[in-house]
Amino acid sequence: MLDVYDILPFDNPDGGVWKQGFDITYNENEWDSEPLQVFVVPHSHNDPGWLKTFDDYFRDQTQHILNNMVIKLQEDNRRKFLWSEISYFSKWWDGIDSQKKDAVKRLIKDGQFEIVTGGWVMPDEASAHYFALIDQLIEGHQWLEKNLGVKPKSGWAVDPFGHSPTMAYLLKRTGFSSMLIQRVHYSIKKHFATQKTLEFFWRQNWDLGSSTDILCHMMPFYSYDVPHTCGPDPKICCQFDFKRLPGGRVSCPWRVPPEAIHAGNVQHRAWMILDQYRKKSKLFRTKVLLAPLGDDFRYTESSEWDQQYQNYQKLFDYMNSHPEWHVKAQFGTLSDYFEALRKESNLGEKSSSSFFPVLSGDFFTYADRDHHYWSGYFTSRPFYKRLDRVLESYLRAAEILYSLALVQSSKSEKMRVFPSVDNYKLLTEARRNLGLFQHHDAITGTSKDWVVVDYGTRLFHSIMNLKKVIIDSAHILILKDKGAYNYDTSTPFLKMDDVQSSQDSLPRKTVIKLTSQPRYLLIYNPTEQVRFSVVSVNVNSPRVKLLSPLGKPVNVQISAVWDGATTVSHEAYEISFVVHLPPLGLGVYQLLEVQSSEAVLAGYNMYTRNSRQEKPDRLFKIKEMQNSVDNIILENSYVKLWFSGMSGLLEKINTKEDGKNHQMKVEFAWYGTTSNRDKSGAYLFLPDGDAKPYIFTDPPIIRVAHGSIFSEVVCFFHHVTHTMRLYNVQGLEGQSLEVSNIVDIRGEYNRELAMRISSDINSQNRFYTDLNGYQIQPRLTMSKLPLQANIFPMTTMAYIQDVGVRLTLHSAQSLGVASLKNGQLEVIMDRRLMQDDNRGLGQGVQDNKITANIFRLLLERR
């Protein structure tokens, strides 16, 4: 794909009726030797939440679509229909009688009704982590296996805003042989159409053979609606969307309505649509043509089924009864199409693999017209993009602990009271809530405010439920005397170390009350690697002693818990220590209050505008400083860091292994939106030029902590509290810096806040981003493209490098990322936009939260 980008001019000439394409011509005898085979594929795109919540859409539209499907497909066995979202299908299935269920199974068996992809949702492919992509795929496929005994074989993704090869890989590994995509940059569609490469084998970047190849069909035109799927001219195709017949609620914007088909007009109308089919087929290599027939939430009313199916059947009957037209037209499923395509192109025979071209790479960043790049949604609603990943980590931990606990509980009678069934239900519900959130209007941040709250509430409830699963499972696993096991719902045996009070607030740490009797602190490592990590918990007394699982004292750092920037709260104290745990290990530590603690207190330097000689703290040493040109310095055994004494922001890193200094400037910057009519919104990023530096009139309060376990610099700006923390531990956790930004732009107006890291790395316009936390995709920042086209999705990391070093930004949440200048990485952290960007949402993004963005910054020698 990088080669394709290299060739394309990305101009946008007027292509005539196919605005973003070109005029298509054909010779009438082209089909004389081999007729055109047309498959019209009826479908209904059901968003599991967008302008309405999942439940409201189901109540108002989706249940009626599926109810009518059962009736209407049975009326004529030539009729076909496609379905993809199992979240809706399973909800409907649970409410229908066994007679209807049998009818559905029959329709599937007879090939009239096909489930495509079969995931819980049709997921976003930019922001979703592969863990969650697999979760929603398994959830859908297991449901289908259990309830219908079917396994989907073709992928159908008509609405995600750009496409990732990770999805192609997952579908291939699921046993799929073919897939379809739609939202791809209009210049790429046009280029592929001219080259007849809209159907290709999509191959992974790392694959030196062809084992990851999957046949992919890219739809050629602007949209998946009827005006843009029968052929290149939407004004004509719209006349064959029979839901838009005069008198209905939808009409054709091209001002020529459809006509119902009857004996008097069938010849002319059949000829009109055949002309479109023929033109469309000229963009492909075979005489087999796919013509989808559907749109969002279509086929709700019985009358609409009649309008579409009866009128199309008349057209087909007429075409098929005129052999001199050399066409065979019929309704089909997606698999009907792909099977005919494979037969036609002799796929499956050894020699034919060269019939379709091979392509590697991805399809980001998407633009549907002009300079309208969909890079805004890579960051929109970042609070929930973070919450998504929190739920994922709890889910993984809960699944492992529950599995181990289940084995344990079957070992003795006493332990059979372990609530395995209840907890299994909670696990399933959590997987489904996580799956639902991968939908391309959920994790993307592109739904209505109250729909966002509905998703958020589901994520939040599942986090609380998974904490219960974790507590119940850990309880049974850590008891030495299994005979003492006693399960009591009202008083859980354990508590979690943090509490989130609502779906849109950040979690707060639980304060552990110490006594002279030990409190047990359980620490779990849900990864498959040995971990040496720093753990911090809050306690109510600084007179603390900590014992390891082997009963040995552990070195502890005590840090202050702060009320705001400069006031110490003596309600709680943070204790930090290094934990060593084996893979999947559970460690039981003991915390107790003692008369004289061995713990080391962190010391503080406070940089303020005007030092306010507060009375000294009764515990911590806090030194008042003036903001100055002198640097602030932090170091551990791996690195030495210099921060500005004025802003508190990082300026330079010294790597001790080779003694080299590297410029490493962190700064913040604002993007505005254009003064044109089209402005940024939930989907689009349309900036008013380069970012402007984040300007502060007074220097920020800077709080520097020096401690034995970690040291940190915290800067309090008006819109962001920025922390850089350096750990004194071995391995990656000590080599990397922990960066946290607590962002609050709730008072801003059409602004986006970015964090930019400028280094002396000679990256030469190249940088690298991950796709779905699964693979790395090289990127080129191109001057021929507008700024917003050079922003890409980052799920877990982005890096720049030169011959000597690599700088990686690891991210705990999906955000938009760019490298706009040599040696730079920048990430867009939040955006507040006052208007809709005309993609159907009908609102801006103004429901911003106080959001935590967390990163690790790692500088390595290559």
Secondary structure, DSSP 8 states (H G I E B T S, - for coil): -HHHHHH--------TTSTTS------GGGGSSS-EEEEEEEEEE--SSSSS-HHHHIIIIIHHHHHHHHHHHHH-TT--EEE--HHHHHHHHTTS-HHHHHHHHHHHHTTSEEE-S--SS-B-SSS--HHHHHHHHHHHHHHHHHHT-----EEEESSSSSB-HHHHHHHHHTT--EEEE----HHHHHHHHHHT-SEEEE--TT-SSSTT-EEEEE--SS-SSGGGTSSS-HHHHGGG-GGGSTTSS---TTS-------TTTHHHHHHHHHHHHHHHHTTSSSSEEEEEEEEET---SHHHHHHHHHHHHHHHHHHHT-GGG-EEEEE--HHHHHHHHHHHTTTTSGGGGGSS-EE-S-B-S-BSSTT-B--STTTSSHHHHHHHHHHHHHHHHHHHHHHHHHHHHTT-GGGGGS-HHHHHHHHHHHHHHHHHHTBTTTTTS-S-HHHHHHHHHHHHHHHHHHHHHHHHHHHHHH-SSGGG----SSS-S---SEE--STTS--EE-EE---SS-EEEEEE--SSS-EEEEEEEEES-S-EEEE-TTS-B---EEEEEEETTTEEEEEEEEEEEEEEE-TT-EEEEEEEE-SS---EE-EEEEEESS-------SSS-EEEEE--SS-EEEE-SSEEEEE-TTT--EEEEEETTTTEEEEEEEEEEEE-B-SSSS---SS---BSSS-EE---SS--EEEEEE-SSEEEEEEE-SSEEEEEEEE--SSHHHHSEEEEEEE--TT-SSEEEEEEEEES---TTEEEEEETTTEEEEEE--TTS-GGGG-EEESSEEEEE-SSEEEEEEESS-EEEE--STTEEEEEEEEEBSS--SSS--S-B-----EEEEEEEEEEE-
